[in-house]
Amino acid sequence: MKTAKLTTATGYTWKTSVNSKASDESIIKYFMGEFFDVGQYPKEKLEQVVKVEIFNPETLTTIVYE
């Protein structure tokens, strides 16, 4: 599994696992510029992803896209 570290415009970050067969381009396309709810229930707080970092454990590489 690859790991994607996502950063929003306000600096909020989180990591999520991604299928290792997914291309880096498709991962970036899926997350970059999209809005995700980072609020705590019951309030929603939508924030836009402005940075995607992809770590591939098979090649030990990290790709950063801003």
HTML snippet that shows the backbone in 3Dmol.js (N, CA, C, O; Angstrom):
<script src="https://3Dmol.org/build/3Dmol-min.js"></script>
<div id="view" style="width:600px;height:400px;position:relative"></div>
<script>
const pdb = `
ATOM      1  N   MET A   1       0.837  -1.183   0.000  1.00  0.00           N
ATOM      2  CA  MET A   1       0.000   0.000   0.000  1.00  0.00           C
ATOM      3  C   MET A   1       0.881   1.246   0.000  1.00  0.00           C
ATOM      4  O   MET A   1       1.904   1.314   0.681  1.00  0.00           O
ATOM      5  N   LYS A   2       0.453   2.214  -0.778  1.00  0.00           N
ATOM      6  CA  LYS A   2       1.086   3.522  -0.748  1.00  0.00           C
ATOM      7  C   LYS A   2       0.407   4.345   0.342  1.00  0.00           C
ATOM      8  O   LYS A   2      -0.705   4.031   0.767  1.00  0.00           O
ATOM      9  N   THR A   3       1.072   5.379   0.780  1.00  0.00           N
ATOM     10  CA  THR A   3       0.499   6.298   1.761  1.00  0.00           C
ATOM     11  C   THR A   3       0.466   7.695   1.168  1.00  0.00           C
ATOM     12  O   THR A   3       1.457   8.171   0.615  1.00  0.00           O
ATOM     13  N   ALA A   4      -0.689   8.350   1.289  1.00  0.00           N
ATOM     14  CA  ALA A   4      -0.811   9.732   0.835  1.00  0.00           C
ATOM     15  C   ALA A   4      -0.977  10.615   2.059  1.00  0.00           C
ATOM     16  O   ALA A   4      -1.857  10.380   2.887  1.00  0.00           O
ATOM     17  N   LYS A   5      -0.127  11.633   2.173  1.00  0.00           N
ATOM     18  CA  LYS A   5      -0.266  12.636   3.218  1.00  0.00           C
ATOM     19  C   LYS A   5      -0.884  13.865   2.565  1.00  0.00           C
ATOM     20  O   LYS A   5      -0.332  14.415   1.613  1.00  0.00           O
ATOM     21  N   LEU A   6      -2.024  14.289   3.079  1.00  0.00           N
ATOM     22  CA  LEU A   6      -2.764  15.392   2.495  1.00  0.00           C
ATOM     23  C   LEU A   6      -2.675  16.609   3.394  1.00  0.00           C
ATOM     24  O   LEU A   6      -2.744  16.489   4.617  1.00  0.00           O
ATOM     25  N   THR A   7      -2.520  17.783   2.792  1.00  0.00           N
ATOM     26  CA  THR A   7      -2.439  19.040   3.533  1.00  0.00           C
ATOM     27  C   THR A   7      -3.456  20.007   2.948  1.00  0.00           C
ATOM     28  O   THR A   7      -3.550  20.169   1.732  1.00  0.00           O
ATOM     29  N   THR A   8      -4.226  20.654   3.843  1.00  0.00           N
ATOM     30  CA  THR A   8      -5.220  21.631   3.398  1.00  0.00           C
ATOM     31  C   THR A   8      -4.629  23.035   3.446  1.00  0.00           C
ATOM     32  O   THR A   8      -3.509  23.243   3.913  1.00  0.00           O
ATOM     33  N   ALA A   9      -5.405  23.988   2.954  1.00  0.00           N
ATOM     34  CA  ALA A   9      -4.957  25.382   2.898  1.00  0.00           C
ATOM     35  C   ALA A   9      -4.641  25.951   4.280  1.00  0.00           C
ATOM     36  O   ALA A   9      -3.805  26.847   4.399  1.00  0.00           O
ATOM     37  N   THR A  10      -5.300  25.441   5.330  1.00  0.00           N
ATOM     38  CA  THR A  10      -5.050  25.949   6.684  1.00  0.00           C
ATOM     39  C   THR A  10      -3.933  25.192   7.397  1.00  0.00           C
ATOM     40  O   THR A  10      -3.599  25.509   8.539  1.00  0.00           O
ATOM     41  N   GLY A  11      -3.349  24.185   6.725  1.00  0.00           N
ATOM     42  CA  GLY A  11      -2.257  23.429   7.332  1.00  0.00           C
ATOM     43  C   GLY A  11      -2.675  22.137   7.997  1.00  0.00           C
ATOM     44  O   GLY A  11      -1.826  21.419   8.524  1.00  0.00           O
ATOM     45  N   TYR A  12      -3.967  21.818   7.989  1.00  0.00           N
ATOM     46  CA  TYR A  12      -4.443  20.556   8.569  1.00  0.00           C
ATOM     47  C   TYR A  12      -3.912  19.411   7.704  1.00  0.00           C
ATOM     48  O   TYR A  12      -3.993  19.475   6.478  1.00  0.00           O
ATOM     49  N   THR A  13      -3.368  18.364   8.336  1.00  0.00           N
ATOM     50  CA  THR A  13      -2.822  17.227   7.597  1.00  0.00           C
ATOM     51  C   THR A  13      -3.373  15.918   8.123  1.00  0.00           C
ATOM     52  O   THR A  13      -3.755  15.807   9.288  1.00  0.00           O
ATOM     53  N   TRP A  14      -3.408  14.928   7.241  1.00  0.00           N
ATOM     54  CA  TRP A  14      -3.726  13.560   7.636  1.00  0.00           C
ATOM     55  C   TRP A  14      -3.150  12.611   6.598  1.00  0.00           C
ATOM     56  O   TRP A  14      -2.849  13.011   5.473  1.00  0.00           O
ATOM     57  N   LYS A  15      -3.001  11.351   6.986  1.00  0.00           N
ATOM     58  CA  LYS A  15      -2.483  10.325   6.082  1.00  0.00           C
ATOM     59  C   LYS A  15      -3.575   9.307   5.810  1.00  0.00           C
ATOM     60  O   LYS A  15      -4.423   9.030   6.658  1.00  0.00           O
ATOM     61  N   THR A  16      -3.530   8.756   4.601  1.00  0.00           N
ATOM     62  CA  THR A  16      -4.480   7.722   4.229  1.00  0.00           C
ATOM     63  C   THR A  16      -3.775   6.702   3.350  1.00  0.00           C
ATOM     64  O   THR A  16      -2.861   7.045   2.600  1.00  0.00           O
ATOM     65  N   SER A  17      -4.201   5.441   3.444  1.00  0.00           N
ATOM     66  CA  SER A  17      -3.629   4.387   2.614  1.00  0.00           C
ATOM     67  C   SER A  17      -4.271   4.409   1.235  1.00  0.00           C
ATOM     68  O   SER A  17      -5.459   4.696   1.086  1.00  0.00           O
ATOM     69  N   VAL A  18      -3.454   4.099   0.227  1.00  0.00           N
ATOM     70  CA  VAL A  18      -3.908   4.097  -1.160  1.00  0.00           C
ATOM     71  C   VAL A  18      -3.427   2.800  -1.807  1.00  0.00           C
ATOM     72  O   VAL A  18      -2.331   2.323  -1.512  1.00  0.00           O
ATOM     73  N   ASN A  19      -4.244   2.235  -2.684  1.00  0.00           N
ATOM     74  CA  ASN A  19      -3.896   1.012  -3.395  1.00  0.00           C
ATOM     75  C   ASN A  19      -2.538   1.172  -4.071  1.00  0.00           C
ATOM     76  O   ASN A  19      -2.293   2.171  -4.748  1.00  0.00           O
ATOM     77  N   SER A  20      -1.665   0.203  -3.890  1.00  0.00           N
ATOM     78  CA  SER A  20      -0.304   0.294  -4.433  1.00  0.00           C
ATOM     79  C   SER A  20      -0.293   0.253  -5.962  1.00  0.00           C
ATOM     80  O   SER A  20       0.695   0.649  -6.580  1.00  0.00           O
ATOM     81  N   LYS A  21      -1.369  -0.218  -6.574  1.00  0.00           N
ATOM     82  CA  LYS A  21      -1.426  -0.274  -8.040  1.00  0.00           C
ATOM     83  C   LYS A  21      -1.878   1.051  -8.653  1.00  0.00           C
ATOM     84  O   LYS A  21      -1.776   1.233  -9.866  1.00  0.00           O
ATOM     85  N   ALA A  22      -2.375   1.973  -7.834  1.00  0.00           N
ATOM     86  CA  ALA A  22      -2.808   3.280  -8.336  1.00  0.00           C
ATOM     87  C   ALA A  22      -1.576   4.091  -8.752  1.00  0.00           C
ATOM     88  O   ALA A  22      -0.563   4.093  -8.053  1.00  0.00           O
ATOM     89  N   SER A  23      -1.670   4.768  -9.878  1.00  0.00           N
ATOM     90  CA  SER A  23      -0.545   5.598 -10.325  1.00  0.00           C
ATOM     91  C   SER A  23      -0.478   6.862  -9.469  1.00  0.00           C
ATOM     92  O   SER A  23      -1.480   7.294  -8.898  1.00  0.00           O
ATOM     93  N   ASP A  24       0.701   7.438  -9.391  1.00  0.00           N
ATOM     94  CA  ASP A  24       0.867   8.681  -8.638  1.00  0.00           C
ATOM     95  C   ASP A  24      -0.018   9.772  -9.232  1.00  0.00           C
ATOM     96  O   ASP A  24      -0.604  10.570  -8.500  1.00  0.00           O
ATOM     97  N   GLU A  25      -0.113   9.805 -10.552  1.00  0.00           N
ATOM     98  CA  GLU A  25      -0.933  10.807 -11.226  1.00  0.00           C
ATOM     99  C   GLU A  25      -2.405  10.684 -10.831  1.00  0.00           C
ATOM    100  O   GLU A  25      -3.078  11.690 -10.603  1.00  0.00           O
ATOM    101  N   SER A  26      -2.906   9.430 -10.751  1.00  0.00           N
ATOM    102  CA  SER A  26      -4.318   9.244 -10.399  1.00  0.00           C
ATOM    103  C   SER A  26      -4.581   9.606  -8.939  1.00  0.00           C
ATOM    104  O   SER A  26      -5.662  10.093  -8.609  1.00  0.00           O
ATOM    105  N   ILE A  27      -3.611   9.374  -8.068  1.00  0.00           N
ATOM    106  CA  ILE A  27      -3.758   9.737  -6.657  1.00  0.00           C
ATOM    107  C   ILE A  27      -3.812  11.260  -6.521  1.00  0.00           C
ATOM    108  O   ILE A  27      -4.651  11.797  -5.799  1.00  0.00           O
ATOM    109  N   ILE A  28      -2.910  11.945  -7.220  1.00  0.00           N
ATOM    110  CA  ILE A  28      -2.883  13.408  -7.184  1.00  0.00           C
ATOM    111  C   ILE A  28      -4.185  13.970  -7.747  1.00  0.00           C
ATOM    112  O   ILE A  28      -4.767  14.893  -7.176  1.00  0.00           O
ATOM    113  N   LYS A  29      -4.637  13.416  -8.860  1.00  0.00           N
ATOM    114  CA  LYS A  29      -5.881  13.879  -9.486  1.00  0.00           C
ATOM    115  C   LYS A  29      -7.072  13.686  -8.547  1.00  0.00           C
ATOM    116  O   LYS A  29      -7.966  14.531  -8.501  1.00  0.00           O
ATOM    117  N   TYR A  30      -7.089  12.587  -7.803  1.00  0.00           N
ATOM    118  CA  TYR A  30      -8.206  12.281  -6.903  1.00  0.00           C
ATOM    119  C   TYR A  30      -8.279  13.268  -5.732  1.00  0.00           C
ATOM    120  O   TYR A  30      -9.368  13.714  -5.371  1.00  0.00           O
ATOM    121  N   PHE A  31      -7.134  13.610  -5.141  1.00  0.00           N
ATOM    122  CA  PHE A  31      -7.125  14.421  -3.923  1.00  0.00           C
ATOM    123  C   PHE A  31      -6.925  15.925  -4.148  1.00  0.00           C
ATOM    124  O   PHE A  31      -7.581  16.735  -3.493  1.00  0.00           O
ATOM    125  N   MET A  32      -6.036  16.303  -5.054  1.00  0.00           N
ATOM    126  CA  MET A  32      -5.637  17.705  -5.197  1.00  0.00           C
ATOM    127  C   MET A  32      -6.810  18.603  -5.581  1.00  0.00           C
ATOM    128  O   MET A  32      -7.523  18.342  -6.550  1.00  0.00           O
ATOM    129  N   GLY A  33      -6.992  19.658  -4.805  1.00  0.00           N
ATOM    130  CA  GLY A  33      -8.045  20.633  -5.080  1.00  0.00           C
ATOM    131  C   GLY A  33      -9.420  20.244  -4.576  1.00  0.00           C
ATOM    132  O   GLY A  33     -10.348  21.050  -4.642  1.00  0.00           O
ATOM    133  N   GLU A  34      -9.571  19.026  -4.073  1.00  0.00           N
ATOM    134  CA  GLU A  34     -10.868  18.562  -3.574  1.00  0.00           C
ATOM    135  C   GLU A  34     -11.087  19.041  -2.141  1.00  0.00           C
ATOM    136  O   GLU A  34     -10.134  19.316  -1.411  1.00  0.00           O
ATOM    137  N   PHE A  35     -12.346  19.134  -1.755  1.00  0.00           N
ATOM    138  CA  PHE A  35     -12.718  19.539  -0.405  1.00  0.00           C
ATOM    139  C   PHE A  35     -13.068  18.313   0.423  1.00  0.00           C
ATOM    140  O   PHE A  35     -13.786  17.427  -0.042  1.00  0.00           O
ATOM    141  N   PHE A  36     -12.558  18.263   1.660  1.00  0.00           N
ATOM    142  CA  PHE A  36     -12.845  17.169   2.581  1.00  0.00           C
ATOM    143  C   PHE A  36     -13.290  17.747   3.915  1.00  0.00           C
ATOM    144  O   PHE A  36     -12.862  18.830   4.314  1.00  0.00           O
ATOM    145  N   ASP A  37     -14.150  17.014   4.588  1.00  0.00           N
ATOM    146  CA  ASP A  37     -14.653  17.436   5.893  1.00  0.00           C
ATOM    147  C   ASP A  37     -13.622  17.086   6.952  1.00  0.00           C
ATOM    148  O   ASP A  37     -13.360  15.909   7.203  1.00  0.00           O
ATOM    149  N   VAL A  38     -13.039  18.098   7.571  1.00  0.00           N
ATOM    150  CA  VAL A  38     -12.036  17.879   8.615  1.00  0.00           C
ATOM    151  C   VAL A  38     -12.560  18.336   9.979  1.00  0.00           C
ATOM    152  O   VAL A  38     -11.809  18.401  10.952  1.00  0.00           O
ATOM    153  N   GLY A  39     -13.854  18.651  10.035  1.00  0.00           N
ATOM    154  CA  GLY A  39     -14.462  19.098  11.285  1.00  0.00           C
ATOM    155  C   GLY A  39     -14.793  17.942  12.206  1.00  0.00           C
ATOM    156  O   GLY A  39     -14.783  16.779  11.802  1.00  0.00           O
ATOM    157  N   GLN A  40     -15.084  18.279  13.448  1.00  0.00           N
ATOM    158  CA  GLN A  40     -15.507  17.277  14.425  1.00  0.00           C
ATOM    159  C   GLN A  40     -17.012  17.303  14.532  1.00  0.00           C
ATOM    160  O   GLN A  40     -17.633  18.365  14.543  1.00  0.00           O
ATOM    161  N   TYR A  41     -17.592  16.115  14.611  1.00  0.00           N
ATOM    162  CA  TYR A  41     -19.039  15.990  14.702  1.00  0.00           C
ATOM    163  C   TYR A  41     -19.549  16.812  15.868  1.00  0.00           C
ATOM    164  O   TYR A  41     -18.928  16.779  16.930  1.00  0.00           O
ATOM    165  N   PRO A  42     -20.619  17.533  15.737  1.00  0.00           N
ATOM    166  CA  PRO A  42     -21.582  17.547  14.635  1.00  0.00           C
ATOM    167  C   PRO A  42     -21.329  18.654  13.620  1.00  0.00           C
ATOM    168  O   PRO A  42     -22.119  18.808  12.688  1.00  0.00           O
ATOM    169  N   LYS A  43     -20.260  19.427  13.764  1.00  0.00           N
ATOM    170  CA  LYS A  43     -19.993  20.525  12.829  1.00  0.00           C
ATOM    171  C   LYS A  43     -19.128  20.057  11.671  1.00  0.00           C
ATOM    172  O   LYS A  43     -18.158  19.319  11.849  1.00  0.00           O
ATOM    173  N   GLU A  44     -19.505  20.506  10.477  1.00  0.00           N
ATOM    174  CA  GLU A  44     -18.697  20.221   9.305  1.00  0.00           C
ATOM    175  C   GLU A  44     -17.730  21.379   9.055  1.00  0.00           C
ATOM    176  O   GLU A  44     -18.055  22.542   9.295  1.00  0.00           O
ATOM    177  N   LYS A  45     -16.560  21.041   8.579  1.00  0.00           N
ATOM    178  CA  LYS A  45     -15.568  22.054   8.224  1.00  0.00           C
ATOM    179  C   LYS A  45     -14.870  21.560   6.957  1.00  0.00           C
ATOM    180  O   LYS A  45     -13.945  20.750   7.021  1.00  0.00           O
ATOM    181  N   LEU A  46     -15.321  22.054   5.817  1.00  0.00           N
ATOM    182  CA  LEU A  46     -14.747  21.628   4.548  1.00  0.00           C
ATOM    183  C   LEU A  46     -13.493  22.434   4.244  1.00  0.00           C
ATOM    184  O   LEU A  46     -13.491  23.664   4.306  1.00  0.00           O
ATOM    185  N   GLU A  47     -12.420  21.708   3.910  1.00  0.00           N
ATOM    186  CA  GLU A  47     -11.160  22.357   3.566  1.00  0.00           C
ATOM    187  C   GLU A  47     -10.610  21.745   2.291  1.00  0.00           C
ATOM    188  O   GLU A  47     -10.782  20.555   2.028  1.00  0.00           O
ATOM    189  N   GLN A  48      -9.942  22.582   1.502  1.00  0.00           N
ATOM    190  CA  GLN A  48      -9.410  22.161   0.216  1.00  0.00           C
ATOM    191  C   GLN A  48      -7.983  21.644   0.346  1.00  0.00           C
ATOM    192  O   GLN A  48      -7.153  22.252   1.022  1.00  0.00           O
ATOM    193  N   VAL A  49      -7.706  20.523  -0.305  1.00  0.00           N
ATOM    194  CA  VAL A  49      -6.363  19.948  -0.316  1.00  0.00           C
ATOM    195  C   VAL A  49      -5.486  20.755  -1.269  1.00  0.00           C
ATOM    196  O   VAL A  49      -5.837  20.959  -2.431  1.00  0.00           O
ATOM    197  N   VAL A  50      -4.331  21.214  -0.759  1.00  0.00           N
ATOM    198  CA  VAL A  50      -3.410  22.025  -1.559  1.00  0.00           C
ATOM    199  C   VAL A  50      -2.045  21.355  -1.739  1.00  0.00           C
ATOM    200  O   VAL A  50      -1.202  21.843  -2.491  1.00  0.00           O
ATOM    201  N   LYS A  51      -1.835  20.231  -1.041  1.00  0.00           N
ATOM    202  CA  LYS A  51      -0.550  19.523  -1.141  1.00  0.00           C
ATOM    203  C   LYS A  51      -0.789  18.032  -0.947  1.00  0.00           C
ATOM    204  O   LYS A  51      -1.502  17.619  -0.032  1.00  0.00           O
ATOM    205  N   VAL A  52      -0.181  17.228  -1.822  1.00  0.00           N
ATOM    206  CA  VAL A  52      -0.285  15.768  -1.724  1.00  0.00           C
ATOM    207  C   VAL A  52       1.126  15.201  -1.724  1.00  0.00           C
ATOM    208  O   VAL A  52       1.919  15.493  -2.619  1.00  0.00           O
ATOM    209  N   GLU A  53       1.437  14.389  -0.716  1.00  0.00           N
ATOM    210  CA  GLU A  53       2.716  13.696  -0.642  1.00  0.00           C
ATOM    211  C   GLU A  53       2.427  12.208  -0.705  1.00  0.00           C
ATOM    212  O   GLU A  53       1.631  11.695   0.081  1.00  0.00           O
ATOM    213  N   ILE A  54       3.069  11.508  -1.637  1.00  0.00           N
ATOM    214  CA  ILE A  54       2.821  10.077  -1.816  1.00  0.00           C
ATOM    215  C   ILE A  54       4.092   9.314  -1.479  1.00  0.00           C
ATOM    216  O   ILE A  54       5.150   9.558  -2.058  1.00  0.00           O
ATOM    217  N   PHE A  55       3.974   8.382  -0.529  1.00  0.00           N
ATOM    218  CA  PHE A  55       5.109   7.537  -0.159  1.00  0.00           C
ATOM    219  C   PHE A  55       4.859   6.133  -0.685  1.00  0.00           C
ATOM    220  O   PHE A  55       3.816   5.536  -0.421  1.00  0.00           O
ATOM    221  N   ASN A  56       5.827   5.612  -1.431  1.00  0.00           N
ATOM    222  CA  ASN A  56       5.740   4.259  -1.961  1.00  0.00           C
ATOM    223  C   ASN A  56       6.756   3.390  -1.227  1.00  0.00           C
ATOM    224  O   ASN A  56       7.959   3.558  -1.428  1.00  0.00           O
ATOM    225  N   PRO A  57       6.298   2.456  -0.375  1.00  0.00           N
ATOM    226  CA  PRO A  57       7.228   1.639   0.408  1.00  0.00           C
ATOM    227  C   PRO A  57       8.019   0.643  -0.439  1.00  0.00           C
ATOM    228  O   PRO A  57       9.070   0.166  -0.010  1.00  0.00           O
ATOM    229  N   GLU A  58       7.525   0.326  -1.630  1.00  0.00           N
ATOM    230  CA  GLU A  58       8.238  -0.621  -2.491  1.00  0.00           C
ATOM    231  C   GLU A  58       9.502   0.002  -3.075  1.00  0.00           C
ATOM    232  O   GLU A  58      10.513  -0.682  -3.239  1.00  0.00           O
ATOM    233  N   THR A  59       9.449   1.291  -3.389  1.00  0.00           N
ATOM    234  CA  THR A  59      10.605   1.967  -3.975  1.00  0.00           C
ATOM    235  C   THR A  59      11.278   2.939  -3.010  1.00  0.00           C
ATOM    236  O   THR A  59      12.314   3.524  -3.324  1.00  0.00           O
ATOM    237  N   LEU A  60      10.672   3.105  -1.826  1.00  0.00           N
ATOM    238  CA  LEU A  60      11.177   4.019  -0.802  1.00  0.00           C
ATOM    239  C   LEU A  60      11.289   5.451  -1.329  1.00  0.00           C
ATOM    240  O   LEU A  60      12.239   6.165  -1.012  1.00  0.00           O
ATOM    241  N   THR A  61      10.314   5.858  -2.132  1.00  0.00           N
ATOM    242  CA  THR A  61      10.315   7.207  -2.689  1.00  0.00           C
ATOM    243  C   THR A  61       9.114   7.991  -2.209  1.00  0.00           C
ATOM    244  O   THR A  61       8.063   7.428  -1.900  1.00  0.00           O
ATOM    245  N   THR A  62       9.287   9.298  -2.151  1.00  0.00           N
ATOM    246  CA  THR A  62       8.200  10.213  -1.809  1.00  0.00           C
ATOM    247  C   THR A  62       8.084  11.242  -2.918  1.00  0.00           C
ATOM    248  O   THR A  62       9.075  11.849  -3.326  1.00  0.00           O
ATOM    249  N   ILE A  63       6.855  11.433  -3.405  1.00  0.00           N
ATOM    250  CA  ILE A  63       6.570  12.438  -4.417  1.00  0.00           C
ATOM    251  C   ILE A  63       5.731  13.522  -3.768  1.00  0.00           C
ATOM    252  O   ILE A  63       4.735  13.224  -3.108  1.00  0.00           O
ATOM    253  N   VAL A  64       6.123  14.784  -3.947  1.00  0.00           N
ATOM    254  CA  VAL A  64       5.394  15.908  -3.377  1.00  0.00           C
ATOM    255  C   VAL A  64       4.818  16.723  -4.524  1.00  0.00           C
ATOM    256  O   VAL A  64       5.526  17.097  -5.458  1.00  0.00           O
ATOM    257  N   TYR A  65       3.503  16.996  -4.436  1.00  0.00           N
ATOM    258  CA  TYR A  65       2.829  17.815  -5.448  1.00  0.00           C
ATOM    259  C   TYR A  65       2.108  18.947  -4.751  1.00  0.00           C
ATOM    260  O   TYR A  65       1.259  18.715  -3.891  1.00  0.00           O
ATOM    261  N   GLU A  66       2.446  20.177  -5.121  1.00  0.00           N
ATOM    262  CA  GLU A  66       1.809  21.352  -4.507  1.00  0.00           C
ATOM    263  C   GLU A  66       1.154  22.193  -5.571  1.00  0.00           C
ATOM    264  O   GLU A  66       0.562  23.227  -5.264  1.00  0.00           O
TER     265      GLU A  66
END
`;
const viewer = $3Dmol.createViewer("view");
viewer.addModel(pdb, "pdb");
viewer.setStyle({}, {cartoon: {color: "spectrum"}});
viewer.zoomTo();
viewer.render();
</script>
